[in-house]
Amino acid sequence: MFTVVKIMISAVIIGIVTEVSMRFPTYGGIIAALPIVSLLSLIWIHIQGEQTQFLSKFVFGVLRGLPATGILLLIVAMALRANVKLTASIIMGICGWGVSLVIQKFVFK
């Protein structure tokens, strides 16, 4: 039952961000850039009883993923600006994300 509640609340938040984005694309993008998923996940994990050490590891994992996420978004934005179709832009972004994670793993090993 708790899983259903998490899904419902998360879906409502995503719906709100989508509606704001349809009316005000810049503000929608700013709101979407907020760490909503990270914070929701952190809250759900805390409610499920995890200790602060686990929460800390989770947050540091999120921080490790930020550079790759930035690269993904940059690739998608540049591809869309170049009139590449959305699906192809996303696939290119995901590939860049994966490559940057592999590089990051070796650099920070």
Secondary structure, 3 states (H helix, E strand, C coil): CHHHHHHHHHHHHHHHHHHHHHHCHHHHHHHHHCCHHHHHHHHHHHHCCCCHHHHHHHHHHHHHHHHHHHHHHHHHHHHHHCCCCHHHHHHHHHHHHHHHHHHHHHHCC
